[in-house]
Amino acid sequence: MEKLAGRCRMVWSRIVADIKNYYIGIILFAAYNVVVRSLFHAFCPFLIAVGFPCAGCGMTRAIYHILTGSFRRGMNLNPAAPFWILFFAYFIFEHYIKGRNGKRLLWCLGAVCAVTVLIYIYRMLHEFPGSPPLVYYRNNLVVRLLRWIRR
């Protein structure tokens, strides 16, 4: 029992250390989220800038739906979500439980990013425009800028 308690303290100390190391990024991310959602009713900087969804659009909702049992709905939002769920589970195990940060984690991250981009390219070629998140955001910054220039 003492060994388990020690391991839990070690995991918790790694989590706290990461929060301390990245607190500025966490605060900036939260501020960005509040500002862009209030101004644009969207989160993705690519979508806000040019109006097209990025490879990660719909990912948070997809992961949520998959983890809560709505697998089909999650896959419709972003088919790369299961790869990210597996990567996050592997990352948590390696980084927090085992305390390792090796090249294997970076290779896995690179592979998941590559798969995500390939799925994105396929979907943009064969499914765009379609159901959310594969929609064009008409109120993007490029359109706003062009309207302003024309005036």
Contacts in CASP RR format, 6 or more apart in sequence:
PFRMAT RR
TARGET T0000
AUTHOR 0000-0000-0000
METHOD contacts of the structure
MODEL  1
MEKLAGRCRMVWSRIVADIKNYYIGIILFAAYNVVVRSLFHAFCPFLIAV
GFPCAGCGMTRAIYHILTGSFRRGMNLNPAAPFWILFFAYFIFEHYIKGR
NGKRLLWCLGAVCAVTVLIYIYRMLHEFPGSPPLVYYRNNLVVRLLRWIR
R
7 97 0 8 1.000
11 96 0 8 1.000
11 97 0 8 1.000
14 95 0 8 1.000
14 96 0 8 1.000
14 99 0 8 1.000
15 96 0 8 1.000
19 26 0 8 1.000
33 43 0 8 1.000
36 42 0 8 1.000
36 43 0 8 1.000
36 45 0 8 1.000
36 48 0 8 1.000
37 43 0 8 1.000
40 48 0 8 1.000
40 139 0 8 1.000
42 48 0 8 1.000
42 137 0 8 1.000
44 53 0 8 1.000
44 54 0 8 1.000
44 56 0 8 1.000
44 57 0 8 1.000
46 52 0 8 1.000
46 53 0 8 1.000
46 54 0 8 1.000
46 57 0 8 1.000
47 53 0 8 1.000
47 54 0 8 1.000
47 57 0 8 1.000
47 137 0 8 1.000
47 140 0 8 1.000
48 137 0 8 1.000
48 140 0 8 1.000
48 141 0 8 1.000
49 140 0 8 1.000
49 141 0 8 1.000
49 142 0 8 1.000
50 140 0 8 1.000
50 141 0 8 1.000
50 142 0 8 1.000
51 136 0 8 1.000
51 137 0 8 1.000
51 138 0 8 1.000
51 140 0 8 1.000
51 142 0 8 1.000
51 143 0 8 1.000
52 124 0 8 1.000
52 128 0 8 1.000
52 136 0 8 1.000
52 137 0 8 1.000
53 128 0 8 1.000
53 133 0 8 1.000
53 134 0 8 1.000
53 135 0 8 1.000
53 137 0 8 1.000
54 120 0 8 1.000
55 80 0 8 1.000
55 116 0 8 1.000
55 117 0 8 1.000
55 119 0 8 1.000
55 120 0 8 1.000
56 78 0 8 1.000
56 80 0 8 1.000
56 116 0 8 1.000
56 120 0 8 1.000
57 78 0 8 1.000
57 133 0 8 1.000
57 134 0 8 1.000
58 77 0 8 1.000
58 78 0 8 1.000
58 132 0 8 1.000
58 133 0 8 1.000
59 77 0 8 1.000
59 78 0 8 1.000
59 80 0 8 1.000
59 81 0 8 1.000
59 84 0 8 1.000
61 74 0 8 1.000
61 77 0 8 1.000
61 78 0 8 1.000
61 133 0 8 1.000
62 74 0 8 1.000
62 75 0 8 1.000
62 77 0 8 1.000
62 78 0 8 1.000
62 79 0 8 1.000
62 80 0 8 1.000
62 81 0 8 1.000
63 74 0 8 1.000
63 81 0 8 1.000
63 84 0 8 1.000
63 85 0 8 1.000
64 74 0 8 1.000
65 71 0 8 1.000
65 73 0 8 1.000
65 74 0 8 1.000
65 77 0 8 1.000
66 74 0 8 1.000
66 75 0 8 1.000
66 81 0 8 1.000
66 82 0 8 1.000
66 85 0 8 1.000
67 85 0 8 1.000
74 81 0 8 1.000
75 81 0 8 1.000
75 82 0 8 1.000
76 131 0 8 1.000
77 132 0 8 1.000
77 133 0 8 1.000
78 119 0 8 1.000
78 133 0 8 1.000
79 119 0 8 1.000
79 123 0 8 1.000
80 112 0 8 1.000
80 115 0 8 1.000
80 116 0 8 1.000
80 119 0 8 1.000
80 120 0 8 1.000
83 112 0 8 1.000
83 115 0 8 1.000
83 116 0 8 1.000
84 112 0 8 1.000
84 116 0 8 1.000
86 112 0 8 1.000
87 108 0 8 1.000
87 109 0 8 1.000
87 112 0 8 1.000
90 105 0 8 1.000
90 108 0 8 1.000
91 105 0 8 1.000
91 108 0 8 1.000
91 109 0 8 1.000
94 100 0 8 1.000
94 101 0 8 1.000
94 102 0 8 1.000
94 104 0 8 1.000
94 105 0 8 1.000
95 101 0 8 1.000
95 105 0 8 1.000
123 134 0 8 1.000
124 134 0 8 1.000
127 134 0 8 1.000
128 134 0 8 1.000
129 135 0 8 1.000
129 136 0 8 1.000
END
